[in-house]
Amino acid sequence: MTRRLRLLTTATAGATAALLLAGCGGGGGDKSNDKIAGADTGASASASPSVSASASEAAGRPKITFPSDAKNVFEDVKTGDATKDAVLADSALSTNSVDEAIFNGSTGTKALGFYNSGKALESSITYVQGYIDSSDTWIGQVRFFDRKVSLSGSNEAYVTYCSDESKAFIKNKKTNKVDRNATTSRSYVLYHTSLTKNAEGVWQTTNIVSNRGDKACQP
């Protein structure tokens, strides 16, 4: 790996992406890609107020922490709709939970199974295990932007978003070598995700498909 590579489920990407897009269309939700007032919801050693402090510190929710040299930044946190905002918050925490597992070198972290279920949890475990097996982690910053949420009934939602990985790099734990490759079109990734609200009120990510180098996310 020469650059931080984010999650792709074992499902067929094209078919699943089409399904998720169809779900977004049918949900009657926000179809815009407007950036919501940019709040930093990256989980560093101190959690941000927009996602980690409000959602992650609620009763029963595991706290997520990052090392000081890595950070996720989520734009578009507020939509003006409380339900959509809750979906976006838990979607961000799902992402953070996967990265926390990478940093901890463990697929058994509490947050990983708390914010992910079904295919998303299965592929997250496989993804994290790949880092563990190669003694890798990542450093730097990943920016998540153009986050769009669509609701389908009271317990299902779909979130699409882009990531900018141009400032994030793979680091080997044994050698401390950091792969600092030049930024290319593949530094930008488009995601389609499905979420389901569980009995505890958590919007768990249940499926996720990514398309690296997608034109929709290019600067």
C-alpha positions as CSV (number, residue, x, y, z in Angstrom):
1,M,0.0,0.0,0.0
2,T,1.4,3.4,-1.0
3,R,-1.4,5.5,0.4
4,R,-4.2,5.1,2.9
5,L,-6.8,2.9,1.2
6,R,-10.3,3.1,2.6
7,L,-13.0,0.4,2.8
8,L,-14.6,-1.4,-0.1
9,T,-17.1,-4.2,0.7
10,T,-17.0,-7.6,-1.0
11,A,-20.2,-6.8,-2.8
12,T,-20.1,-5.9,-6.5
13,A,-19.4,-2.2,-6.4
14,G,-21.4,-1.2,-9.5
15,A,-24.5,-3.1,-8.5
16,T,-24.5,-2.0,-4.9
17,A,-23.8,1.6,-5.8
18,A,-26.7,1.6,-8.2
19,L,-28.9,0.1,-5.4
20,L,-27.8,2.7,-2.9
21,L,-28.4,5.6,-5.4
22,A,-31.8,4.2,-6.1
23,G,-32.5,4.2,-2.4
24,C,-31.4,7.8,-2.1
25,G,-33.6,8.8,-5.0
26,G,-36.6,7.0,-3.4
27,G,-36.0,8.5,0.0
28,G,-37.1,11.9,-1.0
29,G,-34.2,13.4,1.0
30,D,-31.7,16.2,0.3
31,K,-30.3,15.8,-3.2
32,S,-27.8,18.6,-2.9
33,N,-24.1,18.4,-2.4
34,D,-24.0,21.6,-0.4
35,K,-21.3,21.7,2.2
36,I,-22.6,22.0,5.7
37,A,-20.8,24.5,7.9
38,G,-17.4,22.9,8.2
39,A,-17.0,21.5,11.7
40,D,-13.9,19.4,12.5
41,T,-15.3,16.0,13.7
42,G,-11.9,14.3,13.5
43,A,-11.3,12.2,16.6
44,S,-7.9,13.2,17.8
45,A,-6.9,12.8,21.4
46,S,-9.6,15.4,22.3
47,A,-12.9,14.7,20.7
48,S,-14.6,17.4,18.7
49,P,-17.9,19.0,19.9
50,S,-19.9,18.4,16.7
51,V,-19.8,14.6,16.6
52,S,-17.6,13.0,19.2
53,A,-18.6,15.0,22.2
54,S,-22.3,15.1,21.5
55,A,-22.9,11.7,20.0
56,S,-20.0,9.5,21.1
57,E,-20.1,10.6,24.7
58,A,-23.9,10.0,25.0
59,A,-24.9,7.2,27.4
60,G,-23.6,3.9,26.4
61,R,-21.6,5.1,23.4
62,P,-17.9,4.2,23.3
63,K,-15.4,7.0,23.2
64,I,-13.2,7.1,20.1
65,T,-9.7,8.4,20.2
66,F,-7.0,8.9,17.6
67,P,-3.2,9.3,18.0
68,S,-1.9,12.9,17.7
69,D,-0.5,12.4,14.2
70,A,-3.8,11.3,12.5
71,K,-7.1,13.1,12.0
72,N,-10.4,12.8,10.2
73,V,-12.1,16.0,9.3
74,F,-15.8,15.9,8.4
75,E,-17.4,18.8,6.7
76,D,-21.2,19.2,6.2
77,V,-22.2,18.3,9.7
78,K,-25.5,20.3,10.0
79,T,-28.4,20.1,7.7
80,G,-31.1,21.8,9.8
81,D,-32.9,18.5,10.1
82,A,-32.3,16.7,13.4
83,T,-32.7,13.2,12.0
84,K,-30.4,13.8,9.1
85,D,-27.8,15.4,11.5
86,A,-28.0,12.3,13.7
87,V,-27.4,10.0,10.6
88,L,-24.4,12.1,9.5
89,A,-23.0,12.1,13.1
90,D,-23.1,8.3,13.4
91,S,-21.8,7.9,9.8
92,A,-18.7,9.9,10.8
93,L,-18.4,7.8,14.0
94,S,-18.5,4.6,11.9
95,T,-15.6,5.9,9.8
96,N,-13.7,6.9,13.0
97,S,-14.3,3.5,14.6
98,V,-12.7,1.7,11.7
99,D,-9.6,3.9,11.9
100,E,-9.4,3.6,15.7
101,A,-9.3,-0.1,15.2
102,I,-6.4,0.3,12.8
103,F,-4.5,2.5,15.3
104,N,-5.2,0.1,18.1
105,G,-4.1,-2.9,16.0
106,S,-7.3,-4.8,17.0
107,T,-10.6,-5.8,15.3
108,G,-12.2,-6.2,18.7
109,T,-12.6,-2.6,19.7
110,K,-16.0,-1.7,21.2
111,A,-16.7,1.1,18.7
112,L,-16.2,-1.0,15.6
113,G,-19.1,-3.3,16.4
114,F,-21.1,-0.4,17.9
115,Y,-21.3,1.7,14.8
116,N,-21.1,-1.0,12.1
117,S,-23.1,-4.2,11.5
118,G,-23.8,-6.7,8.7
119,K,-21.7,-6.5,5.6
120,A,-20.1,-3.2,6.7
121,L,-18.8,-4.8,9.9
122,E,-17.6,-7.9,8.2
123,S,-15.6,-5.9,5.6
124,S,-14.4,-3.5,8.2
125,I,-12.9,-6.4,10.2
126,T,-11.2,-7.7,7.0
127,Y,-10.0,-4.2,6.2
128,V,-8.5,-3.6,9.6
129,Q,-6.9,-7.1,9.7
130,G,-5.1,-6.2,6.5
131,Y,-3.4,-3.3,8.3
132,I,-2.6,-5.5,11.3
133,D,-1.1,-8.3,9.1
134,S,1.2,-5.8,7.3
135,S,2.1,-3.9,10.5
136,D,0.8,-0.7,9.0
137,T,-1.1,2.3,10.2
138,W,-1.6,5.7,8.7
139,I,-0.8,9.3,9.6
140,G,-1.9,12.7,8.4
141,Q,-5.4,14.0,7.7
142,V,-8.3,12.8,5.6
143,R,-11.1,15.3,4.7
144,F,-14.6,14.1,4.1
145,F,-16.8,16.5,2.2
146,D,-20.0,16.8,0.0
147,R,-21.8,14.6,2.5
148,K,-25.4,14.0,1.4
149,V,-28.1,12.1,3.4
150,S,-31.4,10.7,2.3
151,L,-34.0,9.1,4.6
152,S,-36.1,6.0,3.8
153,G,-38.8,5.6,6.4
154,S,-37.9,6.1,10.1
155,N,-35.1,3.5,10.4
156,E,-33.2,3.5,7.1
157,A,-30.9,6.1,5.6
158,Y,-28.3,6.5,2.8
159,V,-25.3,8.7,2.9
160,T,-22.9,9.6,0.1
161,Y,-19.7,11.5,0.5
162,C,-16.3,12.1,-0.8
163,S,-12.9,11.8,0.8
164,D,-9.6,13.6,0.1
165,E,-6.7,11.4,1.1
166,S,-4.0,13.6,-0.4
167,K,-2.7,14.4,3.1
168,A,-2.8,10.9,4.6
169,F,-0.1,8.3,4.2
170,I,0.7,4.7,5.1
171,K,3.2,4.2,7.9
172,N,4.8,0.9,8.8
173,K,4.9,0.3,12.5
174,K,8.1,-1.8,12.4
175,T,10.2,0.4,10.3
176,N,8.5,3.8,10.8
177,K,8.8,4.3,7.1
178,V,6.1,6.6,5.7
179,D,5.0,6.4,2.0
180,R,4.5,10.0,0.9
181,N,3.4,9.5,-2.7
182,A,2.3,12.4,-4.9
183,T,-1.4,13.4,-5.0
184,T,-3.3,11.9,-8.0
185,S,-6.9,11.4,-9.0
186,R,-6.9,8.3,-6.9
187,S,-6.4,10.3,-3.8
188,Y,-10.1,11.1,-3.9
189,V,-12.8,8.6,-3.2
190,L,-16.6,8.5,-3.6
191,Y,-18.6,6.5,-1.0
192,H,-22.2,5.1,-1.0
193,T,-23.3,3.9,2.4
194,S,-26.5,2.4,3.9
195,L,-27.4,2.9,7.5
196,T,-30.1,1.3,9.8
197,K,-31.3,2.7,13.1
198,N,-31.0,-0.1,15.8
199,A,-33.1,-0.6,18.9
200,E,-30.7,1.7,20.9
201,G,-31.2,4.5,18.5
202,V,-27.7,4.2,16.8
203,W,-27.5,4.7,13.1
204,Q,-25.3,1.7,12.2
205,T,-23.5,1.6,8.9
206,T,-24.6,-1.7,7.3
207,N,-23.1,-1.5,3.8
208,I,-20.5,0.7,2.1
209,V,-19.1,0.8,-1.4
210,S,-16.3,3.1,-2.6
211,N,-15.1,4.2,-6.0
212,R,-11.5,5.5,-5.9
213,G,-10.7,8.2,-8.4
214,D,-14.4,9.1,-9.1
215,K,-14.7,12.3,-11.1
216,A,-17.5,13.6,-8.7
217,C,-14.9,14.0,-5.9
218,Q,-12.0,15.6,-7.9
219,P,-10.9,19.1,-7.0
